[in-house]
Amino acid sequence: MAVQGGDGQRKEEEQEEKGRRPGPHPLLCGWRRDGRKYTHGLHPTQMDALRAMCGAFIPSLPAEEAAGAGGRADPPGSKDLERFYLASAADAAIPDEVAELMVTRCIREAVLLGWVVLWMLGTRVGTLLLCGGLSLSGAAGELPTVRRFADMPLERREAALQRWNRTRWFFPLRIVFALVKILSHYVFYAMVNEKSKNPHWNAIGYRVEEWREEPAEPVAPAPARSRPLDNGVVETRALNDTTLLSSLADKGLAAKPGSSDAHHTVQCDVVIVGSGCGGGVAAAMLASAGYKVVVVEKGDYYTADDYSSIEGPSMERLFENGGIFCTSNVTTMLFTGTTIGGGSAVNWSASIRTPGEVLQEWSREHGLPLFASPGYQQAMDAVCARLGVTDGCLEEGFQNKVVRRGCEALGLHVDAVPRNSSKGHYCGSCNFGCPTGDKRGTDTTWLVDAVKHGAVVLTGCKADRFILERTNGKNGRSKKCAGLMATCLSNGITKKLRIEAKVSISACGALMTPPLLHRSGLKNRHIGQNLHLHPVSMAWGYFPEKKQGAPITGKSYEGGIITSMHRVTERTIIETPALSPGGFAAMVPWESGRDMKERMRRFARTAHAFALVRDRGAGTVDCEGRLRFTPSREDTRELRNGLRRVLRILVAAGAAEVGTHRSDGLRLRCKGVRDEDLEAFLDEVSIEKGPMHSTTDKWGVFSSAHQMGSCRMGSNCKDSAVDGRGESWEAEGLYVCDGSLLPTAVGVNPMITIQSLAYCLSKEIAQSLPHAKKH
């Protein structure tokens, strides 16, 4: 199927190409090390301890468990189920993969903590200190001996993990428990072999949708098809210094090679860092106004033809830090795109306009009249038109059917969620890039427009800092921005790029813009402050296929990701997530190895829904890859009420069992449940702090796919990082154009808000450069 939508290609053309597409991109297909050695550096005794931990989290269980466990309708003795129950996370390369992720993706404090705990577990004394009497062995009447963790029986290792999960005051053990639990389950269920398969998917009822049809008869290979951005994209990872300069010249850029130790110099009118919701729109608006635009993107360029929908490699290549990204105070897991199109390439299609009450608040309380202007409304109209936003859908997926049925049973209102796709779009893997091309991100809309007007997009290129020069300036600004210094991530390119521009725009998102501005020398105290995350708390409901009555058809991973929404209060909404096996297993509570395998056996028929709050508690971006966030007490109350509403909806929809993601595995069996039983259960629901903070025996971790506010705009430099036009208070010609501008959390999926704001600001930037030489 060809890319549909913004580039103007029609559905009929997609059908003509069906069956002739090349396979997905190799980097999105396999979890391959390609002969590379592990670099985690753990000692063999530490690896013994880690392997024993992984084996206790996901143990090998007797094959007869496959016949005795409830969940799916597989016949007793099913070979897939037998292999699944016999498999262990201590097998093969899984512990090494867990160690590699821990060392390369986690914050340094967590790595050090894991290193120390594993070192202690590799010794008898350390195991005695951390496991107590569970490490002792010996017959009655004999002097007990102490065993290392790796030498303890499985049931004792499991008991130790359960104890660490519940410990109140010794939080380092609880953090290591959470770390290894999350990583071991993610690797076990997301890692694929050379055939892009995971050996456990059949047993849990999961399959990757095959959007490409094999031809009935062999056909001659089709000629390579051009991609929407080919006329403007320069993929630096495959280049060296010489080919880079020639490629830039071919795209119409003035490029000068550097001397022996100098940088290469590129000249343009506008340089934009980031290609997502803000950067993509800004590039289109400024290029169409006649200016030579260069977009710098550290991620790579993939199209619908390339997307595989395979969780492990897709997370690795399309998300910041490979999707293993957590706040430094261990409260929230973060998901943010790092590819051409940014978050718009991997988001869940929800295209909700900025609520009117939020616009009034921003205009009135933050001194930003733009948000109450007709121009902003016109911008939202233009954005929705360019994205081809549609209302409603022809068929909902399993999870959204559950939410709709539960709401209707309770007499609650449920809204259809607009999407940047056709009404018939039924793809459940758009979070890994839409393989049908139906979802319209900036990579298939605004960036296509930009390239048509001469913009150049550099991939595999990381911004280092903006070039600031001292000047008398205007409007009190003491600096002027002259462009950007950037590093190409190719081993063949030895020199940095100096991109000289009249206007420079940071559009790399609320997590990456503040560190870039700080590295550039800006000092405004609001840069990196006021971070909002739309924290999410999830609940689940299990719906057996053989349940009596009118069953809800489908599987949890099928269909549009968000098509229904219920509003609980003006600050809290309920939606459904995209959870593939690795993410599902990483997030749901672990009570025992057997319980977890039974949970996973029910994966395909377990619906999740979440409560999302418009948070008022603000976090901080300290530097690249390090941020802190704690929701306020008011946010926590809103989340608790929202989570209770989610559980009511799941029960009303007909779930056989419901539960939360709290560490103790709080759940309720629904068969024959009385109203008073349900109310007693809901009274137990709580929103707990992360494993580092909780002083109870329970903890939890939030999730966030929306990051906003860390360089908020405002009417004066005392209250904001940039002015109402997005320009830095300190540097003339330096703008911010992404979600970090938002004065507060918006309370709904922010794509339309960010693109509409970028539309307004870039339009004004273009008008402020009337005397610039156009290309």
Number of C-alpha atoms within 10 A of each C-alpha: 23 24 25 22 22 23 18 10 12 12 14 10 13 15 12 11 14 15 15 18 20 14 12 19 15 14 15 23 24 21 22 15 9 6 6 7 7 12 11 15 12 18 12 11 17 23 20 22 24 29 26 25 28 24 24 26 30 28 25 21 18 12 18 14 19 26 14 10 16 14 20 18 10 16 10 14 15 14 15 16 24 19 19 23 24 16 20 21 24 23 15 10 12 21 26 18 19 25 26 18 20 22 20 14 19 20 18 13 10 19 19 14 15 24 21 15 20 24 21 21 28 24 18 18 16 21 26 19 12 20 21 13 14 19 26 18 15 10 8 7 6 8 9 13 11 20 21 21 30 23 15 18 15 18 14 17 22 22 16 21 25 18 17 22 24 20 19 19 14 14 19 17 23 23 20 23 22 25 19 22 23 23 24 30 26 23 24 28 24 24 22 21 12 10 8 19 18 18 16 22 20 15 22 24 19 19 17 17 15 10 16 19 12 12 10 7 6 7 9 7 9 10 9 8 10 8 17 20 22 14 17 25 21 23 21 23 19 14 18 16 19 11 14 22 20 13 18 20 14 13 18 16 20 13 20 16 16 15 9 7 9 13 19 20 18 21 19 23 23 25 29 29 32 34 35 32 33 36 35 34 31 34 35 26 27 24 27 19 19 17 22 25 31 29 27 30 29 24 25 18 22 20 22 22 23 20 25 28 27 25 26 27 23 24 23 17 20 29 23 20 21 19 21 20 20 24 20 20 16 25 24 25 18 22 23 24 27 28 27 31 31 29 27 28 30 25 25 28 26 22 25 19 21 22 13 10 11 17 20 16 16 21 18 13 12 18 15 21 16 18 22 17 13 9 14 20 17 14 20 22 15 15 25 21 13 18 22 19 23 17 14 17 20 9 15 22 24 23 34 26 20 29 27 23 20 23 22 15 14 13 9 14 12 17 12 15 19 22 26 26 25 20 18 15 19 20 23 25 28 25 26 26 28 27 26 22 23 26 31 27 31 28 26 29 23 29 33 23 24 28 24 17 22 22 32 29 32 27 24 22 25 20 21 17 18 27 20 21 13 11 13 10 13 11 10 11 16 16 22 22 25 22 28 26 20 21 20 27 19 16 12 16 19 16 20 22 25 23 25 21 23 18 23 27 31 27 30 30 32 26 27 20 29 28 21 20 22 18 15 17 14 20 13 19 13 21 25 27 22 25 31 30 31 27 28 26 25 27 24 23 29 24 25 21 16 11 12 8 7 8 13 19 14 16 19 25 27 21 23 29 28 23 28 25 20 21 17 20 12 11 19 23 24 24 23 23 19 22 20 25 25 20 20 20 26 21 23 21 23 27 17 18 19 18 14 19 24 19 21 22 26 21 26 25 26 23 27 28 26 24 27 30 29 22 25 19 19 20 20 22 25 17 16 14 18 16 20 18 21 23 23 13 11 12 21 21 15 22 28 20 18 26 29 20 21 31 29 18 24 30 26 18 23 25 25 17 18 24 22 27 22 24 22 17 14 16 20 20 15 19 11 8 11 10 9 9 13 16 12 11 16 19 11 10 18 20 22 22 22 23 30 20 15 16 16 13 17 20 24 24 23 25 20 18 18 25 23 26 31 31 34 28 30 24 16 14 16 11 16 26 32 26 20 20 20 26 21 27 24 23 25 24 21 26 24 32 34 35 32 34 28 26 26 24 27 27 20 22 21 24 25 24 27 27 28 27 28 29 29 23 24 25 18 15 19 20 12 10 15 10 7 12 10 13 14
